[in-house]
Amino acid sequence: MSGLHNGRNVFEYALLRVVPRVERGEQINAGVVVYCRATSFVAARTHLDEARLLALDATVDVSGVRAALHAVEGVCLGGEAAGQAAADDAGRRFRWLVAPRSTVVQPGPVHTGLTTDPEAEVERLLDLLVR
């Protein structure tokens, strides 16, 4: 999946979804995680629309959801912010983040694309799919 294609690199991404009541399955998009193997790049950006979230569940722990989203960003950064994943390379951190889980913050399916600028891709996808 890596390699250069007409000057562009393959990248992978997944949406971060907030599912306040897992048993109901209702969700809102709240972030995106992008990984580019060719450049060893991994990053997440989040945006939580509290009004939409509270419309799904008026009792949701908004600060807990924010903390979970910030934790994803921390894992992407690596170092101390990544906790147990601190020593992992970008690819391993991405794979860990996009592994299916049944928590309030869940990754969506992984998709691929081509880009010349993975960092710009994070912002573009956040604007397109979340905001």
N, CA, C and O of each residue as an XYZ file, in Angstrom:
524
protein
N       0.792     -1.195      0.000
C       0.000      0.000      0.000
C       0.830      1.253      0.000
O       0.286      2.345     -0.163
N       2.121      1.138      0.176
C       2.924      2.342      0.156
C       3.464      2.545     -1.241
O       3.312      1.690     -2.113
N       4.094      3.681     -1.442
C       4.695      3.959     -2.718
C       4.208      5.271     -3.276
O       3.221      5.850     -2.822
N       4.941      5.722     -4.282
C       4.643      6.992     -4.913
C       3.829      6.754     -6.174
O       4.154      5.870     -6.967
N       2.787      7.525     -6.362
C       1.911      7.426     -7.527
C       1.738      8.824     -8.101
O       1.003      9.644     -7.552
N       2.431      9.093     -9.226
C       2.367     10.423     -9.844
C       2.673     11.529     -8.838
O       1.996     12.556     -8.807
N       3.692     11.312     -8.023
C       4.094     12.315     -7.051
C       3.277     12.329     -5.773
O       3.503     13.162     -4.896
N       2.334     11.417     -5.665
C       1.488     11.367     -4.465
C       1.726     10.059     -3.722
O       2.030      9.032     -4.329
N       1.584     10.111     -2.415
C       1.745      8.939     -1.566
C       0.385      8.365     -1.181
O      -0.597      9.094     -1.041
N       0.351      7.063     -1.015
C      -0.840      6.399     -0.502
C      -0.981      6.753      0.977
O       0.003      6.764      1.717
N      -2.203      7.039      1.398
C      -2.468      7.245      2.811
C      -3.721      6.475      3.184
O      -4.526      6.120      2.323
N      -3.877      6.220      4.474
C      -5.063      5.554      5.005
C      -5.685      6.475      6.040
O      -4.993      7.256      6.693
N      -6.998      6.373      6.179
C      -7.659      7.185      7.198
C      -8.893      6.461      7.717
O      -9.465      5.592      7.059
N      -9.276      6.859      8.922
C     -10.505      6.359      9.540
C     -11.152      7.506     10.303
O     -10.470      8.329     10.913
N     -12.458      7.542     10.257
C     -13.205      8.495     11.065
C     -13.224      8.042     12.506
O     -13.188      6.844     12.787
N     -13.280      8.983     13.414
C     -13.528      8.685     14.823
C     -14.978      9.032     15.079
O     -15.412     10.156     14.825
N     -15.716      8.080     15.575
C     -17.138      8.260     15.805
C     -17.439      8.201     17.293
O     -16.835      7.425     18.034
N     -18.376      9.027     17.716
C     -18.827      8.981     19.103
C     -20.183      8.295     19.110
O     -21.127      8.732     18.452
N     -20.254      7.215     19.869
C     -21.473      6.411     20.001
C     -21.849      6.457     21.487
O     -21.433      5.593     22.260
N     -22.640      7.470     21.887
C     -22.881      7.658     23.322
C     -23.609      6.505     23.997
O     -23.381      6.228     25.174
N     -24.483      5.836     23.257
C     -25.166      4.657     23.805
C     -24.972      3.521     22.814
O     -25.706      3.386     21.834
N     -23.967      2.714     23.097
C     -23.559      1.661     22.170
C     -24.740      0.779     21.763
O     -24.833      0.350     20.613
N     -25.635      0.512     22.703
C     -26.770     -0.371     22.403
C     -27.705      0.235     21.360
O     -28.415     -0.509     20.683
N     -27.729      1.549     21.210
C     -28.596      2.197     20.218
C     -27.905      2.351     18.870
O     -28.576      2.406     17.839
N     -26.586      2.422     18.858
C     -25.841      2.508     17.617
C     -25.839      3.887     16.966
O     -25.270      4.047     15.886
N     -26.457      4.882     17.587
C     -26.461      6.231     17.014
C     -25.083      6.847     17.202
O     -24.421      6.614     18.213
N     -24.652      7.641     16.213
C     -23.289      8.147     16.261
C     -23.154      9.495     15.579
O     -23.980      9.883     14.752
N     -22.088     10.201     15.948
C     -21.687     11.402     15.227
C     -20.200     11.282     14.930
O     -19.458     10.665     15.695
N     -19.766     11.867     13.831
C     -18.350     11.905     13.503
C     -17.699     12.994     14.339
O     -18.223     14.102     14.451
N     -16.549     12.671     14.926
C     -15.887     13.628     15.814
C     -14.391     13.757     15.550
O     -13.701     14.463     16.285
N     -13.882     13.101     14.531
C     -12.461     13.226     14.246
C     -12.028     12.324     13.122
O     -12.815     11.552     12.575
N     -10.768     12.435     12.792
C     -10.190     11.621     11.735
C      -8.745     11.293     12.107
O      -8.035     12.115     12.685
N      -8.326     10.072     11.762
C      -6.948      9.624     11.957
C      -6.376      9.314     10.578
O      -6.986      8.579      9.802
N      -5.209      9.871     10.272
C      -4.570      9.690      8.969
C      -3.191      9.082      9.168
O      -2.449      9.468     10.071
N      -2.861      8.119      8.303
C      -1.557      7.458      8.341
C      -0.992      7.373      6.935
O      -1.686      6.965      6.003
N       0.274      7.761      6.781
C       0.981      7.630      5.505
C       2.270      6.869      5.775
O       3.202      7.398      6.381
N       2.311      5.637      5.324
C       3.472      4.783      5.579
C       4.744      5.353      4.957
O       5.806      5.312      5.578
N       4.648      5.882      3.740
C       5.823      6.367      3.017
C       6.544      7.486      3.751
O       7.756      7.645      3.606
N       5.812      8.255      4.532
C       6.420      9.380      5.255
C       6.426      9.160      6.768
O       6.792     10.063      7.520
N       6.028      7.978      7.218
C       5.931      7.651      8.647
C       5.107      8.693      9.395
O       5.455      9.101     10.503
N       4.019      9.113      8.777
C       3.161     10.153      9.331
C       1.897      9.538      9.911
O       1.251      8.707      9.272
N       1.551      9.948     11.116
C       0.255      9.592     11.692
C      -0.210     10.789     12.515
O       0.554     11.362     13.291
N      -1.475     11.153     12.332
C      -2.026     12.283     13.084
C      -3.529     12.129     13.193
O      -4.175     11.493     12.360
N      -4.067     12.726     14.237
C      -5.517     12.776     14.417
C      -5.907     14.213     14.716
O      -5.183     14.945     15.391
N      -7.057     14.597     14.205
C      -7.651     15.886     14.541
C      -9.097     15.606     14.932
O      -9.769     14.775     14.322
N      -9.558     16.305     15.945
C     -10.912     16.073     16.418
C     -11.698     17.372     16.488
O     -11.135     18.460     16.607
N     -13.002     17.226     16.411
C     -13.931     18.353     16.561
C     -15.227     17.757     17.106
O     -15.890     16.972     16.429
N     -15.583     18.134     18.331
C     -16.786     17.592     18.954
C     -17.908     18.623     18.920
O     -17.793     19.702     19.501
N     -18.981     18.281     18.241
C     -20.184     19.118     18.198
C     -21.042     18.702     19.397
O     -21.812     17.745     19.323
N     -20.894     19.436     20.495
C     -21.570     19.060     21.737
C     -23.086     19.051     21.588
O     -23.751     18.180     22.149
N     -23.639     19.991     20.852
C     -25.098     20.047     20.688
C     -25.608     18.788     20.002
O     -26.611     18.216     20.429
N     -24.936     18.352     18.954
C     -25.338     17.117     18.258
C     -25.201     15.906     19.171
O     -26.059     15.023     19.189
N     -24.098     15.880     19.934
C     -23.874     14.761     20.848
C     -24.966     14.708     21.911
O     -25.518     13.644     22.187
N     -25.271     15.844     22.499
C     -26.299     15.885     23.543
C     -27.689     15.589     22.986
O     -28.562     15.131     23.724
N     -27.908     15.842     21.699
C     -29.187     15.491     21.072
C     -29.356     13.966     21.016
O     -30.477     13.460     21.076
N     -28.241     13.243     20.900
C     -28.304     11.775     20.893
C     -28.483     11.213     22.291
O     -29.176     10.214     22.487
N     -27.847     11.869     23.271
C     -27.927     11.390     24.650
C     -27.667     12.568     25.591
O     -26.528     13.006     25.751
N     -28.713     13.063     26.198
C     -28.603     14.231     27.081
C     -27.775     13.941     28.332
O     -27.367     14.872     29.026
N     -27.520     12.665     28.633
C     -26.771     12.314     29.845
C     -25.316     11.939     29.561
O     -24.603     11.516     30.471
N     -24.873     12.085     28.329
C     -23.516     11.676     27.963
C     -22.479     12.487     28.737
O     -22.683     13.667     29.020
N     -21.377     11.845     29.070
C     -20.264     12.485     29.768
C     -19.403     13.208     28.724
O     -18.460     12.632     28.180
N     -19.736     14.465     28.454
C     -19.052     15.232     27.412
C     -17.566     15.364     27.716
O     -16.743     15.223     26.811
N     -17.204     15.630     28.961
C     -15.780     15.773     29.289
C     -15.047     14.441     29.112
O     -13.878     14.432     28.728
N     -15.710     13.328     29.383
C     -15.107     12.014     29.156
C     -14.884     11.743     27.679
O     -13.860     11.180     27.291
N     -15.848     12.149     26.854
C     -15.708     11.987     25.403
C     -14.547     12.848     24.909
O     -13.722     12.390     24.118
N     -14.488     14.091     25.374
C     -13.375     14.979     24.976
C     -12.028     14.369     25.379
O     -11.071     14.403     24.607
N     -11.961     13.816     26.582
C     -10.717     13.195     27.052
C     -10.327     12.018     26.164
O      -9.150     11.849     25.848
N     -11.296     11.207     25.759
C     -11.015     10.062     24.885
C     -10.512     10.530     23.519
O      -9.588      9.940     22.960
N     -11.115     11.580     22.987
C     -10.676     12.117     21.695
C      -9.258     12.695     21.805
O      -8.435     12.490     20.912
N      -8.978     13.407     22.883
C      -7.627     13.954     23.077
C      -6.604     12.839     23.262
O      -5.450     12.982     22.860
N      -7.017     11.737     23.864
C      -6.108     10.595     24.026
C      -5.694     10.034     22.667
O      -4.540      9.644     22.484
N      -6.620      9.991     21.720
C      -6.294      9.519     20.366
C      -5.244     10.442     19.749
O      -4.270      9.975     19.158
N      -5.445     11.746     19.887
C      -4.458     12.697     19.363
C      -3.095     12.465     20.016
O      -2.062     12.547     19.352
N      -3.097     12.176     21.317
C      -1.854     11.923     22.039
C      -1.130     10.686     21.548
O       0.095     10.691     21.422
N      -1.873      9.629     21.271
C      -1.252      8.404     20.754
C      -0.583      8.689     19.420
O       0.507      8.183     19.155
N      -1.217      9.490     18.581
C      -0.624      9.836     17.290
C       0.677     10.614     17.446
O       1.624     10.413     16.685
N       0.719     11.493     18.426
C       1.924     12.303     18.643
C       3.120     11.465     19.067
O       4.264     11.832     18.797
N       2.867     10.347     19.725
C       3.962      9.515     20.217
C       4.547     10.113     21.481
O       3.963     11.016     22.079
N       5.695      9.609     21.882
C       6.333     10.104     23.096
C       5.483      9.841     24.322
O       4.675      8.913     24.340
N       5.664     10.654     25.338
C       4.938     10.458     26.597
C       3.429     10.543     26.407
O       2.676      9.869     27.110
N       2.983     11.368     25.459
C       1.551     11.536     25.218
C       0.893     10.247     24.734
O      -0.326     10.103     24.825
N       1.688      9.309     24.220
C       1.148      8.072     23.656
C       0.945      6.977     24.692
O       0.372      5.935     24.374
N       1.395      7.184     25.914
C       1.209      6.156     26.937
C       1.921      4.874     26.562
O       3.105      4.886     26.225
N       1.192      3.755     26.622
C       1.788      2.443     26.332
C       2.293      2.330     24.900
O       3.163      1.505     24.621
N       1.767      3.141     23.989
C       2.169      3.072     22.581
C       3.371      3.961     22.277
O       3.741      4.111     21.113
N       3.984      4.547     23.293
C       5.067      5.515     23.102
C       6.207      4.986     22.237
O       6.764      5.729     21.429
N       6.555      3.734     22.394
C       7.689      3.174     21.665
C       7.307      2.619     20.290
O       8.180      2.227     19.515
N       6.026      2.586     19.990
C       5.575      2.024     18.710
C       5.810      3.000     17.567
O       5.782      4.216     17.758
N       6.041      2.453     16.371
C       6.186      3.324     15.208
C       4.808      3.829     14.766
O       3.783      3.390     15.286
N       4.796      4.744     13.814
C       3.550      5.376     13.366
C       2.529      4.349     12.888
O       1.342      4.472     13.190
N       2.970      3.350     12.155
C       2.056      2.333     11.633
C       1.389      1.522     12.734
O       0.187      1.261     12.685
N       2.171      1.131     13.720
C       1.592      0.356     14.831
C       0.610      1.197     15.634
O      -0.420      0.689     16.078
N       0.919      2.492     15.828
C      -0.006      3.363     16.552
C      -1.311      3.513     15.770
O      -2.392      3.471     16.356
N      -1.214      3.688     14.441
C      -2.416      3.800     13.613
C      -3.249      2.524     13.703
O      -4.458      2.593     13.924
N      -2.626      1.370     13.536
C      -3.350      0.092     13.566
C      -4.033     -0.117     14.922
O      -5.148     -0.634     14.981
N      -3.370      0.283     16.003
C      -3.976      0.146     17.327
C      -5.195      1.057     17.435
O      -6.224      0.655     17.979
N      -5.085      2.282     16.919
C      -6.195      3.234     17.015
C      -7.408      2.832     16.188
O      -8.542      3.119     16.572
N      -7.180      2.167     15.053
C      -8.306      1.822     14.175
C      -8.837      0.411     14.412
O      -9.732     -0.044     13.700
N      -8.294     -0.275     15.403
C      -8.822     -1.608     15.746
C     -10.245     -1.451     16.287
O     -10.505     -0.554     17.088
N     -11.164     -2.313     15.857
C     -12.554     -2.203     16.327
C     -12.646     -2.304     17.840
O     -11.940     -3.089     18.472
N     -13.526     -1.499     18.405
C     -13.780     -1.548     19.846
C     -15.213     -1.101     20.088
O     -15.806     -0.410     19.260
N     -15.755     -1.496     21.212
C     -17.142     -1.127     21.521
C     -17.171     -0.161     22.693
O     -17.816     -0.414     23.711
N     -16.465      0.946     22.533
C     -16.457      1.999     23.528
C     -17.227      3.199     22.974
O     -17.748      3.138     21.861
N     -17.300      4.259     23.722
C     -18.034      5.440     23.270
C     -17.365      6.070     22.047
O     -18.058      6.498     21.124
N     -16.021      6.136     22.022
C     -15.304      6.632     20.843
C     -14.818      5.420     20.059
O     -14.038      4.610     20.559
N     -15.294      5.310     18.816
C     -14.982      4.149     17.990
C     -14.408      4.591     16.651
O     -14.818      5.616     16.106
N     -13.455      3.817     16.114
C     -12.984      4.106     14.764
C     -13.952      3.535     13.737
O     -14.568      2.492     13.959
N     -14.078      4.227     12.618
C     -14.851      3.694     11.508
C     -13.945      2.829     10.642
O     -12.794      2.584     11.001
N     -14.456      2.367      9.508
C     -13.637      1.564      8.599
C     -12.460      2.380      8.048
O     -12.524      3.607      7.971
N     -11.397      1.686      7.671
C     -10.219      2.333      7.096
C     -10.429      2.484      5.596
O     -10.853      1.553      4.912
N     -10.123      3.683      5.102
C     -10.203      4.000      3.676
C      -8.822      4.445      3.212
O      -7.964      4.762      4.036
N      -8.601      4.470      1.903
C      -7.312      4.888      1.354
C      -7.496      6.028      0.363
O      -8.593      6.288     -0.131
N      -6.396      6.689      0.096
C      -6.369      7.765     -0.889
C      -4.940      8.068     -1.265
O      -4.012      7.393     -0.819
N      -4.762      9.093     -2.095
C      -3.443      9.552     -2.511
C      -3.302     11.018     -2.139
O      -4.252     11.791     -2.265
N      -2.113     11.401     -1.679
C      -1.889     12.784     -1.272
C      -0.436     13.177     -1.465
O       0.459     12.332     -1.435
N      -0.212     14.457     -1.661
C       1.146     15.000     -1.669
C       1.491     15.580     -0.307
O       2.656     15.862     -0.027
N       0.470     15.761      0.552
C       0.669     16.405      1.851
C      -0.236     15.761      2.901
O      -1.372     16.197      3.085
N       0.258     14.721      3.598
C      -0.580     14.033      4.588
C      -1.129     14.962      5.673
O      -2.269     14.798      6.108
N      -0.329     15.930      6.112
C      -0.792     16.842      7.173
C      -1.993     17.656      6.695
O      -2.957     17.832      7.439
N      -1.939     18.150      5.466
C      -3.067     18.900      4.908
C      -4.279     17.995      4.741
O      -5.418     18.445      4.859
N      -4.032     16.726      4.468
C      -5.119     15.762      4.290
C      -5.930     15.607      5.570
O      -7.150     15.448      5.519
N      -5.259     15.652      6.711
C      -5.957     15.540      7.994
C      -6.977     16.666      8.117
O      -8.136     16.421      8.451
N      -6.558     17.883      7.851
C      -7.454     19.039      7.957
C      -8.558     18.978      6.909
O      -9.711     19.290      7.204
N      -8.212     18.577      5.679
C      -9.208     18.484      4.609
C     -10.301     17.483      4.973
O     -11.489     17.759      4.803
N      -9.893     16.329      5.470
C     -10.872     15.305      5.839
C     -11.714     15.728      7.038
O     -12.909     15.437      7.089
N     -11.100     16.414      8.002
C     -11.851     16.901      9.148
C     -12.932     17.874      8.675
O     -14.080     17.789      9.111
N     -12.565     18.792      7.788
C     -13.551     19.742      7.262
C     -14.636     19.046      6.454
O     -15.814     19.380      6.581
N     -14.252     18.087      5.628
C     -15.188     17.400      4.741
C     -16.143     16.454      5.480
O     -17.329     16.388      5.159
N     -15.620     15.728      6.467
C     -16.382     14.633      7.070
C     -16.866     14.867      8.497
O     -17.715     14.126      8.993
N     -16.334     15.888      9.158
C     -16.669     16.053     10.579
C     -17.333     17.394     10.862
O     -18.399     17.434     11.475
N     -16.737     18.463     10.437
C     -17.237     19.805     10.795
C     -18.539     20.139     10.088
O     -19.085     21.225     10.282
